[in-house]
């Protein structure tokens, strides 16, 4: 995954600070992508009809964009 995507942990979810178009482009090619988040390592990002989510299974947290 590209380092052009910047995501941080924010409260009960995550915030996409930079790279929204790049993330959408990557997700169009696959169901999910992995992004490196500081202090957490690689996390899985997926898009559903309800928006972007970080994590898998029962541990899915929302990804909010600016």
mmCIF file of the C-alpha atoms, coordinates in Angstrom:
data_MODEL
# 
_entry.id   MODEL 
# 
loop_
_atom_site.group_PDB 
_atom_site.id 
_atom_site.type_symbol 
_atom_site.label_atom_id 
_atom_site.label_alt_id 
_atom_site.label_comp_id 
_atom_site.label_asym_id 
_atom_site.label_entity_id 
_atom_site.label_seq_id 
_atom_site.pdbx_PDB_ins_code 
_atom_site.Cartn_x 
_atom_site.Cartn_y 
_atom_site.Cartn_z 
_atom_site.occupancy 
_atom_site.B_iso_or_equiv 
_atom_site.pdbx_formal_charge 
_atom_site.auth_seq_id 
_atom_site.auth_comp_id 
_atom_site.auth_asym_id 
_atom_site.auth_atom_id 
_atom_site.pdbx_PDB_model_num 
ATOM 1  C CA . UNK A 1 1  ? 0.000   0.000  0.000  1.00 0.00 ? 1  UNK A CA 1 
ATOM 2  C CA . UNK A 1 2  ? 1.114   3.503  -0.705 1.00 0.00 ? 2  UNK A CA 1 
ATOM 3  C CA . UNK A 1 3  ? 2.576   5.751  1.994  1.00 0.00 ? 3  UNK A CA 1 
ATOM 4  C CA . UNK A 1 4  ? 0.511   8.533  0.361  1.00 0.00 ? 4  UNK A CA 1 
ATOM 5  C CA . UNK A 1 5  ? -2.433  7.479  2.522  1.00 0.00 ? 5  UNK A CA 1 
ATOM 6  C CA . UNK A 1 6  ? -2.367  8.937  6.042  1.00 0.00 ? 6  UNK A CA 1 
ATOM 7  C CA . UNK A 1 7  ? -4.752  7.553  8.669  1.00 0.00 ? 7  UNK A CA 1 
ATOM 8  C CA . UNK A 1 8  ? -4.747  8.216  12.414 1.00 0.00 ? 8  UNK A CA 1 
ATOM 9  C CA . UNK A 1 9  ? -6.661  6.779  15.363 1.00 0.00 ? 9  UNK A CA 1 
ATOM 10 C CA . UNK A 1 10 ? -9.343  9.163  16.625 1.00 0.00 ? 10 UNK A CA 1 
ATOM 11 C CA . UNK A 1 11 ? -11.573 8.219  19.540 1.00 0.00 ? 11 UNK A CA 1 
ATOM 12 C CA . UNK A 1 12 ? -13.791 5.278  18.626 1.00 0.00 ? 12 UNK A CA 1 
ATOM 13 C CA . UNK A 1 13 ? -12.621 5.139  15.029 1.00 0.00 ? 13 UNK A CA 1 
ATOM 14 C CA . UNK A 1 14 ? -10.066 6.388  12.551 1.00 0.00 ? 14 UNK A CA 1 
ATOM 15 C CA . UNK A 1 15 ? -9.658  9.525  10.458 1.00 0.00 ? 15 UNK A CA 1 
ATOM 16 C CA . UNK A 1 16 ? -8.350  9.670  6.902  1.00 0.00 ? 16 UNK A CA 1 
ATOM 17 C CA . UNK A 1 17 ? -6.153  12.764 6.734  1.00 0.00 ? 17 UNK A CA 1 
ATOM 18 C CA . UNK A 1 18 ? -4.650  12.392 3.287  1.00 0.00 ? 18 UNK A CA 1 
ATOM 19 C CA . UNK A 1 19 ? -5.030  10.134 0.252  1.00 0.00 ? 19 UNK A CA 1 
ATOM 20 C CA . UNK A 1 20 ? -8.800  9.697  -0.066 1.00 0.00 ? 20 UNK A CA 1 
ATOM 21 C CA . UNK A 1 21 ? -8.710  9.370  -3.872 1.00 0.00 ? 21 UNK A CA 1 
ATOM 22 C CA . UNK A 1 22 ? -5.769  7.004  -3.737 1.00 0.00 ? 22 UNK A CA 1 
ATOM 23 C CA . UNK A 1 23 ? -7.580  4.804  -1.202 1.00 0.00 ? 23 UNK A CA 1 
ATOM 24 C CA . UNK A 1 24 ? -10.747 4.703  -3.309 1.00 0.00 ? 24 UNK A CA 1 
ATOM 25 C CA . UNK A 1 25 ? -8.691  3.813  -6.377 1.00 0.00 ? 25 UNK A CA 1 
ATOM 26 C CA . UNK A 1 26 ? -7.000  0.933  -4.537 1.00 0.00 ? 26 UNK A CA 1 
ATOM 27 C CA . UNK A 1 27 ? -10.338 -0.347 -3.200 1.00 0.00 ? 27 UNK A CA 1 
ATOM 28 C CA . UNK A 1 28 ? -11.817 -0.416 -6.699 1.00 0.00 ? 28 UNK A CA 1 
ATOM 29 C CA . UNK A 1 29 ? -9.179  -2.998 -7.643 1.00 0.00 ? 29 UNK A CA 1 
ATOM 30 C CA . UNK A 1 30 ? -9.762  -5.241 -4.623 1.00 0.00 ? 30 UNK A CA 1 
ATOM 31 C CA . UNK A 1 31 ? -12.235 -5.799 -1.799 1.00 0.00 ? 31 UNK A CA 1 
ATOM 32 C CA . UNK A 1 32 ? -9.854  -4.565 0.871  1.00 0.00 ? 32 UNK A CA 1 
ATOM 33 C CA . UNK A 1 33 ? -6.433  -2.967 1.247  1.00 0.00 ? 33 UNK A CA 1 
ATOM 34 C CA . UNK A 1 34 ? -3.881  -2.871 4.042  1.00 0.00 ? 34 UNK A CA 1 
ATOM 35 C CA . UNK A 1 35 ? -2.506  0.424  5.324  1.00 0.00 ? 35 UNK A CA 1 
ATOM 36 C CA . UNK A 1 36 ? 0.247   1.038  7.855  1.00 0.00 ? 36 UNK A CA 1 
ATOM 37 C CA . UNK A 1 37 ? -0.934  3.091  10.851 1.00 0.00 ? 37 UNK A CA 1 
ATOM 38 C CA . UNK A 1 38 ? 1.619   4.474  13.283 1.00 0.00 ? 38 UNK A CA 1 
ATOM 39 C CA . UNK A 1 39 ? 1.716   2.589  16.603 1.00 0.00 ? 39 UNK A CA 1 
ATOM 40 C CA . UNK A 1 40 ? -0.739  -0.044 15.271 1.00 0.00 ? 40 UNK A CA 1 
ATOM 41 C CA . UNK A 1 41 ? 0.931   -1.655 12.283 1.00 0.00 ? 41 UNK A CA 1 
ATOM 42 C CA . UNK A 1 42 ? -0.928  -2.814 9.196  1.00 0.00 ? 42 UNK A CA 1 
ATOM 43 C CA . UNK A 1 43 ? -4.702  -2.651 9.318  1.00 0.00 ? 43 UNK A CA 1 
ATOM 44 C CA . UNK A 1 44 ? -7.311  -3.846 6.856  1.00 0.00 ? 44 UNK A CA 1 
ATOM 45 C CA . UNK A 1 45 ? -9.552  -1.226 5.222  1.00 0.00 ? 45 UNK A CA 1 
ATOM 46 C CA . UNK A 1 46 ? -12.738 -2.261 3.445  1.00 0.00 ? 46 UNK A CA 1 
ATOM 47 C CA . UNK A 1 47 ? -15.620 -0.394 1.864  1.00 0.00 ? 47 UNK A CA 1 
ATOM 48 C CA . UNK A 1 48 ? -19.235 -1.426 2.421  1.00 0.00 ? 48 UNK A CA 1 
ATOM 49 C CA . UNK A 1 49 ? -22.493 0.279  1.553  1.00 0.00 ? 49 UNK A CA 1 
ATOM 50 C CA . UNK A 1 50 ? -22.249 1.956  4.954  1.00 0.00 ? 50 UNK A CA 1 
ATOM 51 C CA . UNK A 1 51 ? -18.833 3.498  4.338  1.00 0.00 ? 51 UNK A CA 1 
ATOM 52 C CA . UNK A 1 52 ? -15.195 2.694  5.037  1.00 0.00 ? 52 UNK A CA 1 
ATOM 53 C CA . UNK A 1 53 ? -14.282 0.418  7.929  1.00 0.00 ? 53 UNK A CA 1 
ATOM 54 C CA . UNK A 1 54 ? -10.993 -0.528 9.564  1.00 0.00 ? 54 UNK A CA 1 
ATOM 55 C CA . UNK A 1 55 ? -10.514 -4.050 10.931 1.00 0.00 ? 55 UNK A CA 1 
ATOM 56 C CA . UNK A 1 56 ? -12.089 -7.442 10.462 1.00 0.00 ? 56 UNK A CA 1 
ATOM 57 C CA . UNK A 1 57 ? -14.855 -9.552 11.915 1.00 0.00 ? 57 UNK A CA 1 
ATOM 58 C CA . UNK A 1 58 ? -16.466 -8.087 15.022 1.00 0.00 ? 58 UNK A CA 1 
ATOM 59 C CA . UNK A 1 59 ? -13.734 -5.443 15.391 1.00 0.00 ? 59 UNK A CA 1 
ATOM 60 C CA . UNK A 1 60 ? -14.724 -3.025 12.631 1.00 0.00 ? 60 UNK A CA 1 
ATOM 61 C CA . UNK A 1 61 ? -14.291 0.661  13.382 1.00 0.00 ? 61 UNK A CA 1 
ATOM 62 C CA . UNK A 1 62 ? -15.416 3.500  11.110 1.00 0.00 ? 62 UNK A CA 1 
ATOM 63 C CA . UNK A 1 63 ? -12.981 5.426  8.945  1.00 0.00 ? 63 UNK A CA 1 
ATOM 64 C CA . UNK A 1 64 ? -14.012 9.059  8.707  1.00 0.00 ? 64 UNK A CA 1 
ATOM 65 C CA . UNK A 1 65 ? -12.777 11.377 5.979  1.00 0.00 ? 65 UNK A CA 1 
ATOM 66 C CA . UNK A 1 66 ? -12.289 15.132 6.369  1.00 0.00 ? 66 UNK A CA 1 
# 
